[in-house]
Amino acid sequence: MASLVAKKKGNRLYYYVVESARVDGQPRIVHQTYLGSAEKVAALVKQRTAPLPLEATAIDFGLPGALWLAARQSGVFELLEALWPAPKSGPAVAHFLLLAAIHRICQPGPKTEAGPWYERTVLRSLWGFAPERFSSQEFWDCFDRIDEQQLEQAQVRLLEVWKQKQLVGRRLLAYDTTNFYTYIASTNTRNELAQRGHNKQGRHNLRQVGLSYVLDGDSGLSLCHHVYPGNVADAEELPQALTRIVALLDRNQIERDSVTLVLDKGSAALANTLALEQAGVGWISALAVESGAGRIARPRRGTVAGLRRRSTRCPRGGGEAAGPWQRVFVRAEVLGLLCQRAAQQHHHGARQDDAESAALRHRVIQAAGALYRNRHSQ
């Protein structure tokens, strides 16, 4: 239903023709056309020269335009263009990668819907490519030209660009894992990534793909990620992700002890604790409350804010630490709990496993115990 609506801007009234309809049971304005001031409307009626619109096109401007602007300002688009030069005509690999990401953020769907959606956005006028150039087959052909090593190089060089633009804080890194269920058939043996496992969305009957990622604690930018098979547990993925993280830090000349890696209880394990210590990065890990870690991992004095203020000093008053949050007292408590749990598992499993497995577990416990005593002595 169309109606005439006046809106006051400043000291003047401006008129619109609006069409209303019910959306989810509530009346909403679904379309409006600007007419102008009262004088302009009167002149149009008097002269009977009001233009008759032949057609109207709705363009999605806000979110696609903001994401495109962010890709330009952060240097992502320029870096992708440098890695994959644009062809003589048509969209470049950078356009396909960005369109796939922006489309998934704004309106998730298959690649067959990317081209029609692109035509209804501001990207159509900004890029100037016909929507037919972004068909599903074009996406397949483009992604076939992308080598996995090139993606790794892009990930490393992105951190270099963000360092130059001062977009990363270099102090706090947040690590987490997730998974995504797929509809890949069980009979499809070509796909090795999609496997069945514990799905965080509850779709355990479907094959899934795992993803680990590291975010900058200040800006939230994704610094590093890894796609892995869906049947790999979170604790098993951390060593692989840690190797990539330290390589990324070394490549960009960021001191390992100058950053602190924060991870949740899903990655807590004795072997991972040793790997984190050997890597030389600061770390804070959560542990499951049901394991008894709630009492030990909780700071004994002060609040979390106070813990952060005191984190640059040794807990025993031994002066400045090597890096921020490097010697948080909670870490020694967590490490001690892990050693205690490992010892209990050792005594329980030594009667069941063979001698070789028991000896290997005993060596790990000895190494962790020495590390724990060294932490407490400091």
N, C-alpha and C positions, 0 to 999 in steps of 0.2 A: 504494500500500500504506500503510495507516494504522498508526501505532504511538504509544505513550505515551512522552513525553520529559520529563525533569525538568531544570529550569534553576535554578541557584542565584543568588539575588539577595540580597546581604547575607548573613545567617545563616540564610535560609530557602529551602526548595525550593518551586518552583511548577511545575505540571504542564501540559503541552500535548498535544493530539492533533495529530500532524503527518502529512502525506501526502507521500511521496517519489516522485520519478519521474526518469527520465534525461533530461537536457537537454544536447544536443550531445554525447551519449555519456558524460556525467558525472552521478552521482547528485546530485540537488538537492532541497531542500524546496520544494515548490510551494504548499503551503497549511498553515496551522496555526491551531488553535483553542485559546484560553486556557481552562483548567478551574479553576485556582486552587491553593490550598495543599492539602496532604494531608488536613487536617481537613475542608476544604470538599468534596473529592472523596469522602471517606468518608461525609460526611453526605448527599451526593446519592445515593450508592449505597444507603445504609441506608434512606433515606426513599423511594427510587425516584421522586423528584420532579425528576429532571434535565430541564431544558427541551429540547424537540425543535425544532431550528431548521427553519423552513419554507423559507427561502431565504437565500442569501448573495450579497452584491454586492461586487465588487472596485472600489476607487476609486483612481485615479491622483492622489496627493496631493503628492508632493515637488516635482518640477520645475515643474509648472503653478502650484502655490501660491507657490513662490519667485519665479517670474517675475511673478505678479500682485502680490506684495508689493513687488518692485522697481519696478514701474510706478507703484504708489501712493507709495512713498517718494521716488522721483526726480521726482515731479510730472508724469509723462507723462500719466496718466489724467485728472487734473484739467485739464490744458491742452487735451486733446482734447475733453473735455466742454464747456469754455468756447468752443471754436471751433465745435463742432456740438452745440447743446443737445439734451438728451434729449427724445424724444417723450412724449406723455401716457401711453402704454403701450408695452411692448416694449423691446427693446434699442436703445441709441443707436449712433451712428456710432462712438463711442469703443470700444464693446464689439466691434463687427465688426472694427475695425482691430487691436485687441489680440488678439482670438481668432485672426485670420489669422496674426499674428506668433508667438504662443505655439504654435499648432498646427504651424507650419512648423519651429519649434525642437524641439519634443518628438517629433512624429511626422509628418514631411512627407508631404503627400498632396494630392489635389484637394479643392476646396471641397465636393464631395459627401460627403466623409468627415469634414468639420469638425464637423457637428452630432452624429453618433453618437459621435465621440471626446469632444466636450464633455460629453456625458451621463455618460461614464465617469470624469470628473475631478472634483476638488474645486470647480472653477468652477461646476458645476451648482448646488451648495448655496450658494455665495457670491453668485452673481448672481441666482439664482431664476427664470431664464427657461427655458421649455420648449425642448428641443433642436430642435423643429420650427421655431423662430424663426430658426435658423441654417442654413437650407437653402441650396443652391447658388443658387437664384433670389433669395433674400433678400440674399445677398452681392452679386449683380449689381445689384439695385435700389439697394442702399446705396452701392456704389461709383459708380454713375451720378450720385448726388447730390453727389459730392465733386468740387470744382473744383480744377484743378491749382494755381491761385494760392493756394487755401486750404492745400494741402500745403506750398507754399513758405513761407507765413506760419507754419505750425506748426513748420517747421524752424528759422526765425529765432527764434521765441519760445521754443523749447525751450532754446536757448543762453542766453537771458535768465534763464530759470528756473534753469538749472544754475549760472549765475554767482551768483545770489542764494543758492543752497544751497552754494556753494563746492565744486562737484563737478568743475570744470575747472581745469587748472593754468595756462593762458594762456602756456605757455613753449614746449612742443614739440608739433608737429602732425605726424602720420604720414599721408602720402598714398599711395594705391595704387589700382589698377584691377583688375577681374576681369570675367569674362563667364560667362553661363549658357546652355547649349544648351536649345533647346525642340523640341517636336514639331509646330510650326506648319507646315502644308503649304506647299510652294513655290507653289502656285496661289493662295494667300491673299494678295492684293495690298492688302488693307485695312490690314494691320499693317505699319507702316513701321519699327518698331524692330527687329524680328527680321530680321537679315540674316546672310549667310554671311561668315565671317572666320576668323582664326586662333583656334581654340578652345583654351583652356588645359587642358581636360579631354580633348583629343584627338578630339573629335567634330566634325571639320571638315565633315562632310557634312550637318550640321544647322544650321538658322538659330539665331542666338544674339542675346542682348541684353547690352550692356555696362553696367558699373556702376563709377563712380568714387566714392570716399568719403574723408573726412578723419576721423581719430580723434585724440582727446586723448591725448597721450603718457603722461600720469600715470594717468588713470582708465580709458582705453580707450573712453570714450563716443563715439558717432558724432555729429559736429558738423555735417557737411555731406555730401550725396551727390547724384549726378546719374546718371540713366539715359539712355543714348545708343544709337544704332544699332550693331549688332554688327559692321559693316564699317568702323568708325572705329578707327584705330590709337591706341595709348596716347599717343604723342607728339602726335597731333592733338587729343586730348581735354583735355590739360593747360591750354591757354589758356581753354577754356570753364570748366573747374573752377576755375581761378585767379580768374576774374572773380567767380564765386560766393563764393569764399573771402574775397576782400578786401571784397566787399559785406557779408558776414556779420560780418567784423571791424569795419568802419566802423559798421554798424548798432548793434553792441553796445559801441561806444566802446572798442575794444581797439586799442592802437597797433600798427601793422603791423610796426614794427621790434622789437617786444617778443616776437615769436614766431618760431620757426624751423620751416620746412617741410622734412620729410625725404621724399625720393622715390627710387624705384629707377631702374635704368638704362633701363627701357622708355620713360621720359618725357624722357630726355636728348636735347636737340637745341639747335642754336644759337639758333633763334627762341625757344624756350622759356627759354633762359638770359637773353636780352634781356628777355623778358616778366617774368621773376622779378625781375630787377634794377629794372625800371621800376615794378613793383608795390610795391617797398619792403619786402618781407618777407625775413627771413633764410631761407636755404635750404642744404641739403646734398644733393647728388645723387651717385648711383653711376654709374659708366661701365663698359662692357663691357671685360673684361680683354683680349680679343683685339684691341681697338683701340689697345692701348698705354696705356690709362688706368690699368692696375694699378700701373705704376711711378710715374706722376705723381700719381695721386689718393691714394696711400698717404702718411700723415703722415711727414715726414722726421725728426721728433724725438719721442720719448716714445710712450706708448700712447694708446689712445682715451680712457681716463680722464683722462690728462694733458692731452690736447687739449681735453676738456670743461672742465677747470679753467682752462686758459689762454684759453678762447674768448671771455671777456668783455673781453680786452685786445687792442689792435691788434697784429698780428704783428711790426710794425717797432718796437714799443715806444713808440707814439705816445699812450699813455694809454688811458683807458676808451673802449670802443666805444659806439655809440648804443644797442645792444640786445644781449641774450644771443646768442652764436654769430653775431653779425652780420658779423664780419670774420675768420672762420676762414681760415687761410692756404690750405687746400686748395681753396677756392672760386676763388681767383685762378689756381691751377694748372689746375683743371678748365676754367675759362673760356679760358685760353690754349690748352689742347689742342683745345677746340672751334673756336677761331679758326684754329688750324693745320690742322685737318681740313677746315674750310670753305674755306680758301685752296687746299688741294690739290684739292678738288672743283671749285673755281672754275676753276683753270688747266686741269683736265681737261675740264670741261664747256663752257668758253668756245669751244672749237674745234668743239663739236657743236651747241650751242644757238644761237638767234638773238641778235642784239645786244641786244635789249630784256631778255631773261632774264639775260644776262651782266651787264648794267649794274645790274639790280636786285640780283643776288647780290653784286656789288662794293660797292654801298652798304651792304648788311647787314654785310659783312665789315669795312668801314671803321668802322661804328658799334660793332661788337663789339671791334675793335682799340683804338679810343679808350677804351672801357670797361675793357678789360684793362690798358692803360697807366695809366689812372687808379687802378685797384686796386693795381698794383705801386708806384706813386708814393706811395700812402698806407702 
